[in-house]
Amino acid sequence: MSVPLLQVEELKVHFPVRGHRGQRVLRAVDGVSFQLSAGETLGLVGESGCGKTTTGRAVLRLVEPTGGKVVFAGTDVGTLSGQSLRRFRRRMQIVFQDPFASLNPRMTVGDALLEAMEIHQIGRPQERRAMAQELLVRVGLNPDYLERYPHEFSGGQRQRIGIARALAVQPQFIVCDEPVSALDVSVQAQVVNLLQDLQQELGLSYLFISHDLNVVRHVSQRVAVMYLGQIVELATVDELFSAPQHPYTQALLAAIPIPDPEEVLRFLPLAGELPSPMEPPVGCRFHPRCPHATAACAGEAPRPQLITPSHLVACHRVRQRREEQC
C-alpha cells in the first residue's frame, strides 16, 4: 500500500477571543484527520462557518495549528521554520476564493508570477519571463497579458491568474479554497475543467473546499463532510452520494436543488442554525439539529468508525444500527 502524500492527524485550530465575558476559545478546527494520495482530489464540504477554510490554511501553515500533526511527503510540516519552511512552501500552494482580493492591484500579472519564481529560484533569470508567458497559455490566457493589472480582467480571468501564480512554483499539492464560488455559473465550469486538466497533466493533488456539492461531486474522488470543526463523514464520491449515513450529510444532500418539483426528497432538509464554535454542544455536536437524536447523542461524542473499508462515519445511530444487524 502506497504512503499518502498528505496525512492530517487530529488537527486543531483554536482562537482566543476576548469579550465582556472574559477570554473564551473559538474552536474553529477541533480534531480533524484525513489522508490524501498523490494525484487525488479530496472534497471538503459543509456549511459556512464549519471550519473548512481554516482547515485548508492550517494544513499550509498560513494559520498556525493549536495541535495535531500535518505530514506532507514524509515531512512533519509543524517542525519546519525559517528558510526550511519557505523552501517547503513551494510544494504546497493555495488558490483563494476571491480572485480579486488575492491579487495585488499594484502589481502586473507578470510581476506577480515572476516574484514567486524569484523567491523560490525557479529557472534562470533570463528564462522566467518566457516561463510566465507559458503559464498564462497553460491556464487559457493570452501571454501578452503579463503587462496588465488585475482590474483589467474579469472574475474568471483573475481566477485563472491565481491558478497560474500557484503553478509558478511547480507545486505537488494545491488547496482550492472555494475557487469558483465567486464566479458566474457560466465561468465556473471552465475553471473546474481547467483544474482537472492541470491535475491530469501535472499530477497535482487537490484539497477542494466548497459548499457546492454538485461541483464537489464532479471533481472529487473522495469527500469529507465537516460540521462545527469536526469531520462527521468521509467516503468515496459514489458511497457518499448514493448512501449517505450521517444525518448532517443527508440534510446537505436534501438541500441540493431538484429540477423536478414533484420529486420526493430522500431526506429531511437541514433545520436550525449552526451553533457557536465558542460553545459547541456537548456530545454529538449535531444533536440539537438532528431529527434522530437520542439521549446518548447529547451525552457522549460519537467516535468515527468504518462501515466499509472506505466509508467513515461518526454517528451513534449508525453504530447502533450496525450492532443490531450483528
C-alpha positions in Angstrom: 0.0 0.0 0.0 1.4 3.4 -1.0 2.2 6.0 1.6 -0.3 9.0 1.4 1.1 12.3 0.1 -0.6 14.2 2.9 -1.6 13.0 6.4 -3.5 15.2 8.7 -3.9 13.8 12.3 -6.1 15.4 15.0 -5.6 18.9 13.6 -6.8 21.7 15.9 -7.0 25.4 15.4 -8.3 27.4 18.4 -8.5 31.2 18.6 -8.6 33.1 21.9 -11.5 35.6 21.9 -11.7 38.5 24.4 -15.1 40.0 25.3 -17.3 41.2 28.1 -17.4 37.6 29.4 -13.7 37.4 29.6 -11.4 35.3 27.4 -13.1 32.4 25.6 -11.9 29.9 22.9 -13.2 29.7 19.4 -12.7 26.1 18.3 -12.6 26.6 14.6 -11.0 23.2 13.9 -11.2 20.6 16.6 -9.6 17.3 15.8 -9.7 16.8 12.0 -7.9 13.8 10.5 -7.7 12.7 6.8 -5.3 11.5 4.2 -4.7 12.4 0.6 -3.0 10.4 -2.1 -0.8 11.7 -4.9 -3.0 12.7 -7.8 -6.2 12.6 -5.8 -8.8 15.3 -5.1 -10.4 15.2 -1.7 -13.6 17.4 -1.4 -14.2 19.2 1.9 -17.8 20.3 2.3 -20.0 21.8 5.0 -21.9 25.0 5.9 -20.3 28.4 6.1 -18.5 28.7 9.4 -17.8 25.0 9.9 -14.0 25.4 9.6 -13.3 24.3 6.0 -11.1 27.3 5.1 -9.3 27.3 8.4 -8.5 23.6 7.9 -7.0 24.3 4.5 -4.9 27.2 5.7 -3.7 25.3 8.8 -2.5 22.4 6.5 -0.3 25.0 4.7 0.6 26.8 8.0 -0.9 30.0 6.8 -2.7 29.7 10.1 -0.7 28.1 12.9 -2.3 24.9 14.3 -3.0 24.7 18.0 -2.5 20.9 18.0 -2.2 17.9 15.8 0.1 17.0 13.0 0.4 17.6 9.3 2.8 15.3 7.4 3.5 16.0 3.8 5.6 13.6 1.7 7.1 12.2 4.9 7.9 15.6 6.4 6.2 16.9 9.6 5.3 20.4 8.4 5.0 21.6 12.0 8.7 21.1 12.7 9.8 23.5 9.9 10.7 27.2 10.3 12.5 30.0 8.6 14.2 29.1 5.4 13.3 25.4 5.6 9.6 26.3 5.8 10.0 28.8 2.9 11.6 26.2 0.7 8.9 23.7 1.6 6.1 26.1 0.7 6.7 25.8 -3.0 5.4 22.2 -2.8 2.1 23.2 -1.3 0.1 26.2 -2.7 -3.4 27.7 -2.5 -6.0 29.2 -4.8 -8.1 31.6 -2.9 -11.8 32.2 -3.1 -11.8 35.8 -4.1 -9.8 36.2 -7.3 -9.6 40.0 -6.9 -8.7 40.3 -3.3 -5.9 37.7 -3.6 -4.1 39.7 -6.3 -2.0 42.8 -5.5 -3.7 45.6 -7.5 -0.4 47.5 -7.8 1.4 44.6 -9.4 1.1 43.5 -13.0 0.3 39.9 -13.8 4.0 39.4 -14.9 5.2 40.9 -11.6 3.0 38.5 -9.6 4.3 35.4 -11.5 7.9 36.5 -11.6 8.0 37.4 -7.9 7.0 33.8 -7.0 9.7 32.4 -9.3 12.4 34.7 -7.9 11.6 33.9 -4.3 11.9 30.2 -4.9 14.6 30.5 -7.6 12.6 28.7 -10.3 14.5 28.8 -13.6 17.2 31.2 -14.7 16.5 34.9 -14.5 16.6 35.3 -18.4 14.1 32.4 -18.7 11.5 33.4 -16.2 9.6 35.8 -18.4 9.1 33.1 -21.1 8.1 30.7 -18.3 5.5 33.2 -17.1 4.1 33.5 -20.6 3.9 29.8 -20.9 1.9 29.7 -17.6 -0.6 32.1 -18.9 -1.1 30.0 -22.1 -1.5 26.9 -19.9 -4.4 28.4 -18.0 -6.0 29.7 -21.2 -4.9 33.3 -21.2 -3.0 35.5 -23.8 0.7 35.6 -23.0 0.6 39.4 -23.7 -1.4 39.8 -20.5 1.8 39.9 -18.5 1.8 43.8 -18.6 -1.8 44.2 -17.4 -3.1 44.8 -14.0 -5.8 42.8 -12.1 -8.6 45.4 -12.5 -8.4 44.9 -16.3 -9.7 41.3 -16.1 -13.0 39.6 -15.5 -13.5 37.4 -12.4 -12.9 34.2 -14.4 -9.7 35.6 -15.9 -8.5 36.7 -12.5 -9.0 33.3 -11.1 -7.0 31.8 -13.9 -4.2 34.2 -13.0 -4.5 33.0 -9.4 -4.1 29.4 -10.6 -1.1 30.4 -12.8 0.5 32.0 -9.7 0.1 28.8 -7.7 1.6 26.8 -10.6 4.5 29.2 -10.9 6.5 27.4 -8.2 5.7 23.9 -9.5 3.8 22.5 -6.5 2.6 19.0 -5.9 -0.4 19.9 -3.8 -2.9 22.8 -4.0 -5.6 23.8 -1.6 -8.5 25.1 -3.7 -10.5 27.3 -1.3 -13.9 27.6 -2.9 -12.2 28.6 -6.2 -15.4 29.0 -8.2 -17.9 30.3 -5.7 -17.3 34.0 -6.6 -17.7 33.3 -10.3 -20.7 33.3 -12.7 -22.2 29.9 -13.3 -21.1 30.1 -17.0 -17.5 30.6 -15.9 -17.5 28.0 -13.1 -17.4 25.0 -15.4 -14.5 26.5 -17.4 -12.4 26.9 -14.2 -13.3 23.5 -12.9 -12.4 21.8 -16.2 -9.1 23.8 -16.2 -8.2 22.5 -12.7 -9.0 18.9 -13.8 -6.9 19.2 -17.0 -4.0 20.6 -15.0 -4.3 17.8 -12.5 -4.0 15.2 -15.2 -1.2 17.0 -17.0 0.9 17.8 -13.9 -0.1 15.0 -11.5 -1.4 17.5 -8.9 -3.3 16.7 -5.7 -6.1 18.9 -4.5 -7.9 19.6 -1.3 -11.1 21.1 -2.9 -13.0 23.2 -0.4 -16.6 24.1 -1.4 -20.2 24.3 -0.2 -21.4 23.4 -3.7 -22.0 19.6 -3.6 -22.6 19.3 -7.3 -19.1 20.8 -8.0 -17.5 18.6 -5.4 -19.2 15.5 -6.9 -17.8 16.4 -10.3 -14.2 17.0 -9.3 -13.5 14.7 -6.3 -12.7 11.1 -5.7 -13.5 11.2 -2.0 -15.5 13.7 0.1 -15.1 14.7 3.8 -18.2 16.3 5.4 -17.3 18.8 8.1 -19.6 20.1 10.9 -18.6 22.6 13.6 -14.8 21.9 13.4 -15.0 18.1 13.0 -15.3 15.6 10.2 -18.5 13.6 10.6 -18.4 11.5 7.4 -15.7 10.6 4.9 -16.3 8.4 1.9 -15.8 7.9 -1.8 -18.0 10.1 -4.0 -20.2 7.1 -5.1 -20.7 6.0 -1.5 -21.4 9.4 -0.1 -24.0 10.4 -2.7 -25.7 7.1 -3.1 -25.7 6.0 0.6 -25.0 8.9 3.0 -25.1 7.7 6.6 -24.7 10.8 8.8 -28.0 12.8 9.3 -26.0 16.0 8.5 -24.8 14.7 5.2 -28.3 13.6 4.4 -29.6 17.1 5.2 -26.9 18.7 2.9 -27.9 16.4 0.1 -31.6 17.3 0.6 -30.7 21.0 0.2 -29.4 20.4 -3.4 -32.0 22.0 -5.8 -34.0 19.4 -7.7 -35.2 20.3 -11.2 -38.4 18.2 -10.8 -40.8 19.9 -8.4 -42.8 16.7 -8.0 -39.8 14.6 -6.9 -40.0 13.5 -3.3 -37.0 14.3 -1.1 -35.0 11.3 0.1 -34.0 13.0 3.4 -35.2 15.8 5.7 -33.8 19.2 4.9 -31.5 20.9 7.4 -33.2 22.9 10.2 -31.9 25.4 12.8 -28.8 27.4 12.9 -25.1 26.4 13.2 -24.2 26.7 17.0 -21.3 28.9 18.0 -17.9 27.2 17.8 -17.1 29.0 21.1 -19.8 27.0 22.8 -20.2 23.7 20.9 -22.9 21.3 22.1 -21.9 18.5 24.5 -21.9 15.1 23.0 -22.6 14.9 19.3 -22.3 18.5 18.0 -25.1 17.9 15.5 -27.7 16.6 18.0 -29.6 19.9 18.6 -30.5 19.9 14.9 -30.7 16.2 14.3 -34.2 14.6 13.7 -32.9 11.3 15.0 -31.1 12.5 18.2 -31.4 10.4 21.4 -30.2 10.8 24.9 -26.9 9.1 24.0 -26.3 11.8 21.4 -26.5 14.5 24.0 -24.3 12.8 26.5 -21.3 11.4 24.6 -19.4 12.4 21.4 -19.6 9.6 18.8 -16.3 8.0 17.7 -15.6 7.8 13.9 -16.0 4.2 12.7 -15.5 2.4 9.4 -18.7 1.0 8.0 -16.9 -0.1 4.8 -13.2 0.0 4.1 -13.6 3.4 2.5 -16.6 4.9 4.4 -16.0 6.6 7.8 -18.9 7.9 9.9 -19.2 9.5 13.4 -22.8 8.8 14.5 -24.4 6.9 17.4 -27.4 6.0 15.3 -25.2 4.3 12.6 -23.3 2.5 15.3 -26.5 1.2 17.0 -27.9 0.1 13.7 -24.8 -1.9 12.9 -24.8 -3.5 16.3 -28.4 -4.6 15.8 -27.5 -6.1 12.5 -24.7 -8.1 14.1 
